């Protein structure tokens, strides 16, 4: 259909303004689109709206990245591409290990992945887990035409979850030919190899009546251990800086004293590493610090002498293997109806690994007559227990069983003890995630009547995951194996039970003992998603502003959605309060739940002016969606906005939206289980003994401690304490709601070739945020603020928070508020160099004005803008990317400059730590300086069918910051830095070749 010059101009401007926030979009592709628009046009649909009409533009800010820009990064992992953008922060991915779910997620505006809706061609992608998160590793990058990131709530258009915005992958729907591509990447150290192969085939059908495209790919990513880099060789203590000087001086970790060694052990005085070590550390539960010590290799007990250096076993880069296949097809049945379908399948395996397991904070009933205990050690235990008995720290029926009833502790009795022993003989702890995922979409679209169109579709997606967990200690079996009085048989009478020797150094656990003491566990997850949708759209001819010449355009639709998720752990993982897998962080129970939603929605765009003075175009936009959930009931969302072009080259846009997120399956159906959470310090522990006054002492006693235990129990271990997690069936969370506001302008000018400038303000304000209090928030609210409601959430055993069964209640609930506010700027232009080719420059800048959260009225506001800590993964308040590309004939050279401003430790967290008497942060770790990375890309087209590429990431080898191992959440603070935020692998080389026919 050929069109008038007026409509052609509108379409050209729509292509400019609709993607104008795309500071990284390449000008050549934009000019090609404009040229095509002058010839022929279809109704345009933009991300963030279902309305299709000539000249459609986005009223919400959109950052768009096309396939050419993505190719410059030579990156087969979509998550890593999106992570570079200033408006995102790292989610789960290749550089997350301890705490990773073995997936790659998108985190818009740092508001967490569950608030970023991920779409393919405007359709939901099936989540990989019951938390509703999408694994972007399943995206077929070879078929991606572009990716659009919409800022602000998009719930009125797409429904639940689009709180922070939406990420929409637009696929190539008319691919024709053959494309075979191979890419290889490797670090300068010669490790971390990544191989990627993709084959894409496409063909038109019956003289263009349809198209079928199939893409298949394989990717393999090798592991990089923390021990493969100097920074990761030793765990550095965030509070004291222990181990930092050794790192700076290039010195190896300090060995422990003679007779107190083992694999990866370090000197206790060095102060870094885990207190679950080799040889075994010993403590009588609730008996105070004086009743604790450490074994030696010869079986004797003395003072603490070593710690375990867990760092080298962990991954800076997790290994992954991925197979995927995608088919996209459409066929025009006649001039009015098109059939379309999409099918994609992927198999992704990811392996995570942490240091060998151990008995950690588990408590055991130990017979003092166990013959594997040395004579000196047995007498030491008896003497320590009797001293505790005399100090009212021990009582019969508590941590002591006076078997012979003589009123003193002797060899005939049992003690409840903690034996902190690394079971290095069992190897490292591993979690292997193996996920099969598929999704099929089928539908029809076309003309309903005159200019009215329809789109009816059904999609089904399914994810099936098996997680294999190995290398863990079986705590139940360890208890059985400790209960022996002859060293040959166990008191439970099980002939398979092999008594275990934990009373010495490395090697006391024989292969036979290890075979009985270890546990391999399996868990499966399944997620199903069904979506049926009907949308009709077109002009309402009788609603038109006089003189405009274009009526109201609307889109009306209905959507039925079903979501169901299950988790099935094996019997080993179900055991409470801690599973049979020591070091797994608690137990798991089955999850089975889901919800259904029926939704109706309407959108409209009404032109107010067209061609008037100072109003070349003024469109009013609105939308409303009503949803009925069988979980939270009726919810509604809406949007109101306008786009105003006072002159041809300037677009001003404003949008106010209401967005919602209904609780996902995991948030409404998780049973109560135990786990681990990050914390800085237990104010009632021995680490804070000098600062405990009468008020704090009474608060400690109110949470289950005896007066004698206050100031005597051990402190937080490796930055973690036990937690009690899950959905509170008596108080399930309701939906969270957000008000989002965006306002900005787009200016295009001919004074530079293809010049566009965008400036957008955004404000995302979320109430009733679905989440959990952090453990430190609860501890501070109780022991600093004296809130009885928060003290009631603290459960102690023997006065401790690290013994199995103890912990802090962190049930999923509705928290008060979370907010992200900022300004985003994009600029893009070309410079003609005559015979020297073309120069294209682009930039995208994000400046946060606010990034904060508050759990409740009685909790302080936590400001994350420009800070890092256990409550805030690093949030640089200023980030930008700037690309400069030179093209000359068949050569292209491009440089990408990535900048992140400096961040400092959270003021609230630091103040709370020091208020509790803790050391807070080592001076050198209180601030992370700004970081700048330069990435190089070059390509050469050889003839018409072959393209060679070469790239170097982190060209000048910017070093990662050093902050120790307890500066942030376990998932993102690893290897003494933040490996998902900062480059930790050093210089990375990339080469590739692509054949196209």
MOVEN-V549055 format. One record per backbone hydrogen bond with DSSP energy under -1.0 kcal/mol. CO is the residue of the C=O (numbers start at 1). NH is the residue of the N-H. If there is no record, write none. Layout:
BEGIN
[[CO;NH] [CO;NH]]
END
This chain:
BEGIN
[[4;8] [5;9] [6;10] [7;11] [8;12] [9;13] [10;14] [11;15] [12;16] [13;17] [14;18] [19;22] [21;23] [22;25] [26;30] [27;31] [28;32] [29;33] [30;34] [31;35] [32;36] [33;37] [34;38] [36;39] [36;40] [44;53] [46;49] [53;56] [61;151] [63;149] [65;147] [66;70] [67;71] [68;72] [71;74] [77;81] [78;82] [79;83] [82;85] [85;88] [87;109] [92;105] [93;96] [94;318] [97;100] [104;136] [107;89] [108;111] [112;115] [113;116] [115;164] [117;167] [118;125] [119;169] [120;123] [123;120] [129;132] [130;666] [133;128] [135;138] [136;139] [139;141] [140;143] [141;144] [143;172] [145;67] [146;170] [147;65] [148;168] [149;63] [150;166] [154;158] [155;159] [159;162] [161;163] [162;154] [164;152] [165;117] [166;150] [167;119] [168;148] [169;121] [170;145] [170;146] [177;202] [178;997] [179;200] [180;995] [181;198] [182;993] [183;196] [184;991] [185;194] [186;989] [187;190] [191;187] [193;222] [194;185] [195;220] [196;183] [197;218] [198;181] [199;216] [200;179] [201;214] [202;177] [203;212] [205;209] [205;210] [209;332] [210;205] [211;330] [212;203] [213;328] [214;201] [215;326] [216;199] [217;324] [218;197] [219;322] [220;195] [221;320] [224;316] [224;317] [225;228] [226;229] [230;233] [236;965] [237;241] [238;922] [241;244] [242;237] [243;247] [244;248] [245;249] [246;251] [247;250] [254;267] [257;260] [259;297] [262;265] [264;309] [266;307] [268;271] [274;308] [275;277] [277;422] [280;295] [281;420] [282;293] [283;418] [284;287] [288;291] [289;292] [291;284] [293;282] [294;302] [296;299] [300;296] [302;294] [305;268] [307;266] [308;274] [308;310] [310;313] [311;314] [312;227] [314;226] [317;224] [319;351] [320;221] [321;349] [322;219] [323;347] [324;217] [325;345] [326;215] [327;343] [328;213] [329;341] [330;211] [331;339] [336;447] [337;333] [337;334] [338;445] [339;331] [340;443] [341;329] [342;441] [343;327] [344;439] [345;325] [346;437] [347;323] [348;435] [349;321] [350;433] [352;431] [354;429] [357;423] [359;362] [364;417] [366;415] [367;370] [370;373] [374;378] [375;379] [376;380] [377;381] [378;382] [379;383] [380;384] [381;385] [382;386] [383;387] [384;388] [385;389] [386;390] [387;391] [388;393] [389;392] [395;398] [395;400] [399;416] [400;397] [401;403] [401;414] [410;413] [413;368] [414;401] [415;366] [416;285] [417;364] [418;283] [419;421] [420;281] [421;359] [422;424] [423;426] [424;427] [429;354] [430;470] [431;352] [432;468] [433;350] [434;466] [435;348] [436;464] [437;346] [438;462] [439;344] [440;460] [441;342] [442;458] [443;340] [444;456] [445;338] [446;454] [449;452] [452;448] [452;449] [453;537] [454;446] [455;535] [456;444] [457;533] [458;442] [459;531] [460;440] [461;529] [462;438] [463;527] [464;436] [465;525] [466;434] [467;523] [468;432] [469;521] [470;430] [472;519] [473;475] [473;582] [474;478] [475;479] [476;480] [477;481] [478;482] [479;483] [482;484] [483;491] [490;493] [494;497] [504;280] [505;508] [510;514] [511;515] [512;516] [513;517] [514;518] [517;474] [519;472] [521;469] [522;570] [523;467] [524;568] [525;465] [526;566] [527;463] [528;564] [529;461] [530;562] [531;459] [532;560] [533;457] [534;558] [535;455] [536;556] [537;453] [538;554] [540;543] [543;552] [545;548] [552;540] [553;605] [554;538] [555;603] [556;536] [557;601] [558;534] [559;599] [560;532] [561;597] [562;530] [563;595] [564;528] [565;593] [566;526] [567;591] [568;524] [572;580] [573;588] [580;475] [580;582] [581;584] [586;579] [591;567] [593;565] [595;563] [596;630] [597;561] [598;628] [599;559] [600;626] [601;557] [602;624] [603;555] [604;622] [605;553] [606;620] [609;618] [612;615] [615;612] [616;611] [617;645] [618;608] [618;609] [619;643] [620;606] [621;641] [622;604] [623;639] [624;602] [625;637] [626;600] [627;635] [628;598] [629;633] [633;629] [635;627] [637;625] [638;658] [639;623] [640;656] [641;621] [642;654] [643;619] [644;652] [645;616] [645;617] [647;650] [649;748] [651;746] [652;644] [653;744] [654;642] [655;742] [656;640] [657;740] [659;738] [660;161] [661;736] [664;668] [665;669] [670;727] [673;725] [675;723] [677;721] [682;685] [684;711] [685;688] [686;689] [688;691] [689;692] [693;697] [694;698] [695;699] [696;700] [697;701] [698;702] [700;703] [701;704] [706;710] [709;712] [709;713] [713;686] [717;720] [719;679] [720;717] [721;677] [722;808] [723;675] [724;810] [725;673] [726;812] [728;731] [736;661] [737;767] [738;659] [739;765] [740;657] [741;763] [742;655] [743;761] [744;653] [745;759] [746;651] [747;757] [749;755] [752;755] [753;830] [755;749] [756;828] [757;747] [758;826] [759;745] [760;824] [761;743] [762;822] [763;741] [764;820] [765;739] [766;818] [767;737] [769;815] [771;813] [774;778] [775;779] [776;780] [777;781] [778;782] [779;783] [780;784] [780;785] [781;787] [787;791] [788;792] [790;793] [791;794] [793;809] [795;807] [797;800] [800;797] [801;722] [803;806] [807;795] [808;724] [813;771] [816;768] [817;854] [818;766] [819;852] [820;764] [821;849] [821;850] [822;762] [823;847] [824;760] [825;845] [826;758] [827;843] [828;756] [829;841] [831;839] [833;836] [834;837] [837;833] [838;887] [839;831] [840;885] [841;829] [842;883] [843;827] [844;881] [845;825] [846;879] [847;823] [850;821] [851;864] [852;819] [853;862] [854;817] [855;816] [856;859] [862;853] [864;867] [866;904] [867;875] [868;906] [872;869] [875;866] [877;848] [878;901] [879;846] [880;899] [881;844] [882;897] [883;842] [884;895] [885;840] [886;893] [887;838] [888;891] [890;941] [891;888] [892;939] [893;886] [894;937] [895;884] [896;935] [897;882] [898;933] [899;880] [900;931] [903;928] [904;868] [906;910] [907;911] [908;912] [909;913] [910;914] [911;915] [912;916] [913;918] [914;917] [922;925] [923;926] [926;905] [928;903] [931;900] [933;898] [934;955] [935;896] [936;952] [937;894] [938;950] [939;892] [940;948] [942;946] [945;996] [946;942] [947;994] [948;940] [949;992] [950;938] [951;990] [952;936] [953;988] [954;957] [969;973] [974;977] [976;963] [976;964] [977;974] [978;981] [978;982] [987;188] [988;953] [989;186] [990;951] [991;184] [992;949] [993;182] [994;947] [995;180]]
END
